[in-house]
Amino acid sequence: MPQTLTPPAPAPARAPGPGTAPDPELRALAERHGLTVSGARPSLPEYIRQLWQRRYFVTSFATARVTAQYTTAKLGQIWQVLTPLLNAAVYYLIFGVLLGTKNNVPDYIPFLVTGVFIFTFLQNSVMTGTRAISGNLGLVRALHFPRACLPISFCLAQLQQLLYSMAVLVVILLCFGQMPTWSWLLIVPALTLQFIFNTGLAMVMARLGSRTPDLAQLMPFIMRTWMYASGVMFSISRILVGKHLPQFVVVLLNGNPAAVYIDLMRFALIDSFTHKQLPPHVWAFAGGWALLAGVAGFVYFWKAEERYGRG
């Protein structure tokens, strides 16, 4: 009996993949009804507008993080101040007493505590920024909002913690004879520039950390090395005296953004820390680092907006 050959059934139509161009008729239909690709990255001006619309979410989320951070500890919010103070006490014992660093630096305790508080602000901003996306995937995948809200709110939370610590720093300064002067007003522009720098750097780390979560395990070692090169426990200008170091090393030490912001705060708060200990054009350095990190970090983070929380 002869067999009848039946042609194979046509393959079912598939939806266009991520790298496949959609059907022109479907594109026209979507545009006519105002439909857009789910999760598509908006333009940079539109992204900034969306971010501004959610400014109250950013501030509320930052405040909630600060409030919840130590809720399980018996001392509660006191740890926001105790942690950098205990670090300062350890550094004073090791570097100030055992290594004799305090002998070459006037007002060493105000000098040290200021450096520890300001670097802690930078360190915690970068560390929390690294986990901003990878540590909040449930929120990222469940809700639609500009992902930049997360690293910004984390840095804002660190700024709030620093302001609590500043109250203790003022008490320490007063106890060691540092009376308020007009130079204390420089705290505002110095902290503003550092906050912009911290936020930009946190955005860079948030994007890198979203693809490589293991980066968060490496960051403590990087930040510790950065701290030792930033003059937290010693005066860079005094260390360089009599040292025949290559010029590029001197430029790197003086232009180190962490050291720049620490020196600006010391200059504002401590009478014995004069302009002679500041690198030349220190305000230009501080503004330049803030502008570079803030703009470049924001754009770098925005470029991967549609990829956060996927894969």
CORURHU-V642168 format. One record per residue. N is the residue number from 1. RES is the residue in three letters. SS is DSSP state (@ for helix, = for strand, . for the rest). NEAR is the number of other ideal C-beta (glycine too) atoms within 10 Angstrom. D_LAST is the distance of its C-alpha to the last C-alpha in Angstrom with 2 decimals. Layout:
# CORURHU-V642168
N&RES&SS&NEAR&D_LAST  N&RES&SS&NEAR&D_LAST
This chain:
# CORURHU-V642168
1&MET&.&3&55.13  2&PRO&.&4&52.99  3&GLN&.&5&49.21  4&THR&.&5&47.38  5&LEU&.&6&44.18  6&THR&.&6&41.60  7&PRO&.&5&39.06  8&PRO&.&6&35.41  9&ALA&.&6&33.65  10&PRO&.&6&31.46  11&ALA&.&6&27.71  12&PRO&.&5&26.03  13&ALA&.&7&24.58  14&ARG&.&7&20.83  15&ALA&.&7&18.89  16&PRO&.&11&18.06  17&GLY&.&6&14.68  18&PRO&.&5&12.83  19&GLY&.&5&15.46  20&THR&.&9&18.34  21&ALA&.&7&21.04  22&PRO&.&13&21.88  23&ASP&.&11&25.39  24&PRO&@&8&27.93  25&GLU&@&8&29.51  26&LEU&@&12&26.31  27&ARG&@&12&25.61  28&ALA&@&11&29.21  29&LEU&@&12&29.04  30&ALA&@&13&25.99  31&GLU&@&10&27.75  32&ARG&@&8&30.98  33&HIS&.&7&29.55  34&GLY&.&6&27.54  35&LEU&.&11&24.06  36&THR&.&9&21.11  37&VAL&.&9&17.51  38&SER&.&7&15.38  39&GLY&.&12&13.60  40&ALA&.&8&15.42  41&ARG&.&14&16.53  42&PRO&.&15&20.20  43&SER&.&9&22.93  44&LEU&@&12&23.83  45&PRO&@&8&27.01  46&GLU&@&11&25.32  47&TYR&@&19&22.61  48&ILE&@&15&25.50  49&ARG&@&12&27.33  50&GLN&@&15&24.54  51&LEU&@&19&24.26  52&TRP&@&10&28.05  53&GLN&@&11&28.10  54&ARG&.&17&26.01  55&ARG&@&11&28.18  56&TYR&@&8&29.64  57&PHE&@&15&26.29  58&VAL&@&22&25.65  59&THR&@&15&29.09  60&SER&@&12&28.99  61&PHE&@&19&25.65  62&ALA&@&21&27.09  63&THR&@&14&30.32  64&ALA&@&12&28.67  65&ARG&@&17&26.79  66&VAL&@&18&30.12  67&THR&@&13&31.95  68&ALA&@&9&29.58  69&GLN&@&15&29.05  70&TYR&.&16&32.35  71&THR&.&8&33.20  72&THR&.&7&33.40  73&ALA&.&11&35.70  74&LYS&.&7&39.43  75&LEU&.&10&40.09  76&GLY&@&12&37.25  77&GLN&@&15&36.90  78&ILE&@&12&39.56  79&TRP&@&15&36.93  80&GLN&@&19&35.63  81&VAL&@&18&38.95  82&LEU&@&15&39.78  83&THR&@&16&36.76  84&PRO&@&23&37.60  85&LEU&@&16&41.29  86&LEU&@&12&40.96  87&ASN&@&18&39.07  88&ALA&@&23&41.92  89&ALA&@&15&44.47  90&VAL&@&11&42.95  91&TYR&@&19&42.85  92&TYR&@&19&46.43  93&LEU&@&11&47.64  94&ILE&@&12&46.06  95&PHE&@&17&46.36  96&GLY&@&21&49.15  97&VAL&@&10&51.50  98&LEU&@&9&50.83  99&LEU&.&12&50.07  100&GLY&.&9&52.46  101&THR&@&21&50.16  102&LYS&@&18&51.76  103&ASN&@&8&55.11  104&ASN&@&12&54.00  105&VAL&.&20&52.23  106&PRO&.&13&54.23  107&ASP&.&19&52.86  108&TYR&@&20&50.38  109&ILE&@&17&49.02  110&PRO&@&24&48.17  111&PHE&@&26&46.84  112&LEU&@&25&44.57  113&VAL&@&24&43.36  114&THR&@&26&42.50  115&GLY&@&25&40.46  116&VAL&@&27&38.61  117&PHE&@&24&37.78  118&ILE&@&28&36.56  119&PHE&@&23&34.45  120&THR&@&20&32.97  121&PHE&@&27&31.90  122&LEU&@&26&30.10  123&GLN&@&21&28.62  124&ASN&@&22&27.27  125&SER&@&26&25.80  126&VAL&@&23&23.83  127&MET&@&19&22.83  128&THR&@&22&21.66  129&GLY&@&30&19.96  130&THR&@&28&17.86  131&ARG&.&20&16.43  132&ALA&.&27&16.49  133&ILE&.&26&12.78  134&SER&@&20&11.50  135&GLY&@&18&14.52  136&ASN&@&18&14.26  137&LEU&@&14&10.86  138&GLY&@&9&13.10  139&LEU&@&15&15.08  140&VAL&@&19&12.45  141&ARG&@&11&10.90  142&ALA&@&9&14.48  143&LEU&.&8&16.47  144&HIS&.&10&16.72  145&PHE&.&15&18.34  146&PRO&.&22&18.35  147&ARG&.&27&15.99  148&ALA&@&24&18.89  149&CYS&@&19&20.74  150&LEU&@&26&19.12  151&PRO&@&31&20.24  152&ILE&@&27&23.47  153&SER&@&23&24.28  154&PHE&@&29&23.67  155&CYS&@&29&26.09  156&LEU&@&21&28.48  157&ALA&@&23&28.56  158&GLN&@&27&29.53  159&LEU&@&20&32.20  160&GLN&@&17&33.61  161&GLN&@&24&33.88  162&LEU&@&22&35.62  163&LEU&@&12&38.10  164&TYR&@&13&39.02  165&SER&@&22&39.60  166&MET&@&20&41.68  167&ALA&@&9&44.24  168&VAL&@&16&44.81  169&LEU&@&23&44.92  170&VAL&@&14&47.65  171&VAL&@&10&49.66  172&ILE&@&18&49.41  173&LEU&@&22&50.54  174&LEU&@&12&53.48  175&CYS&@&10&54.49  176&PHE&.&14&54.73  177&GLY&.&10&56.80  178&GLN&.&19&54.25  179&MET&.&8&55.52  180&PRO&.&11&53.55  181&THR&.&11&54.27  182&TRP&@&7&53.18  183&SER&@&13&50.72  184&TRP&@&14&48.61  185&LEU&@&11&47.57  186&LEU&@&16&45.54  187&ILE&@&14&43.02  188&VAL&@&10&41.59  189&PRO&@&14&40.76  190&ALA&@&24&39.68  191&LEU&@&21&37.17  192&THR&@&13&35.97  193&LEU&@&24&35.26  194&GLN&@&26&33.56  195&PHE&@&22&31.35  196&ILE&@&22&30.21  197&PHE&@&27&29.63  198&ASN&@&30&27.72  199&THR&@&26&25.46  200&GLY&@&26&24.69  201&LEU&@&24&23.98  202&ALA&@&29&21.79  203&MET&@&27&19.65  204&VAL&@&19&19.31  205&MET&@&25&18.37  206&ALA&@&30&15.90  207&ARG&@&25&13.87  208&LEU&@&19&14.38  209&GLY&@&23&13.67  210&SER&@&26&10.29  211&ARG&@&13&9.16  212&THR&.&12&11.93  213&PRO&.&15&12.84  214&ASP&.&8&15.86  215&LEU&@&16&17.38  216&ALA&@&17&18.68  217&GLN&@&9&20.85  218&LEU&@&11&22.38  219&MET&@&17&23.24  220&PRO&@&11&26.33  221&PHE&@&9&28.00  222&ILE&@&13&27.38  223&MET&@&16&28.69  224&ARG&@&10&31.67  225&THR&@&10&32.63  226&TRP&@&18&32.39  227&MET&@&20&34.63  228&TYR&@&10&37.29  229&ALA&.&13&37.42  230&SER&.&23&37.77  231&GLY&.&25&41.22  232&VAL&.&24&40.31  233&MET&.&23&43.06  234&PHE&.&22&45.41  235&SER&.&20&46.67  236&ILE&@&18&45.23  237&SER&@&16&48.32  238&ARG&@&13&50.64  239&ILE&@&14&48.66  240&LEU&@&14&48.94  241&VAL&.&8&52.73  242&GLY&.&6&54.52  243&LYS&.&8&51.41  244&HIS&.&5&51.39  245&LEU&.&11&47.67  246&PRO&.&8&46.25  247&GLN&@&7&45.94  248&PHE&@&8&42.19  249&VAL&@&11&41.78  250&VAL&@&14&43.96  251&VAL&@&11&41.99  252&LEU&@&13&38.66  253&LEU&@&18&40.16  254&ASN&@&20&41.76  255&GLY&@&15&38.82  256&ASN&.&20&36.24  257&PRO&@&22&34.65  258&ALA&@&23&34.71  259&ALA&@&24&38.37  260&VAL&@&27&39.18  261&TYR&@&27&38.03  262&ILE&@&26&39.69  263&ASP&@&28&42.90  264&LEU&@&23&42.97  265&MET&@&22&42.87  266&ARG&@&24&45.54  267&PHE&@&19&47.66  268&ALA&@&20&47.43  269&LEU&@&26&48.28  270&ILE&.&20&50.50  271&ASP&.&15&53.95  272&SER&.&14&54.35  273&PHE&.&24&51.12  274&THR&.&11&52.57  275&HIS&@&8&51.38  276&LYS&@&6&52.68  277&GLN&@&18&49.74  278&LEU&.&18&47.20  279&PRO&.&18&45.83  280&PRO&.&8&47.23  281&HIS&.&12&45.56  282&VAL&@&20&43.43  283&TRP&@&14&42.64  284&ALA&@&11&41.55  285&PHE&@&22&39.20  286&ALA&@&22&37.83  287&GLY&@&16&37.39  288&GLY&@&16&35.96  289&TRP&@&22&33.27  290&ALA&@&22&32.36  291&LEU&@&14&32.25  292&LEU&@&15&30.26  293&ALA&@&21&27.60  294&GLY&@&19&27.51  295&VAL&@&12&27.21  296&ALA&@&14&25.13  297&GLY&@&25&22.70  298&PHE&@&22&22.35  299&VAL&@&13&21.85  300&TYR&@&15&19.37  301&PHE&@&30&17.22  302&TRP&@&21&17.78  303&LYS&@&12&16.72  304&ALA&.&16&12.98  305&GLU&@&16&13.42  306&GLU&@&15&11.35  307&ARG&@&15&8.10  308&TYR&.&23&8.52  309&GLY&.&17&6.77  310&ARG&.&11&3.78  311&GLY&.&6&0.00
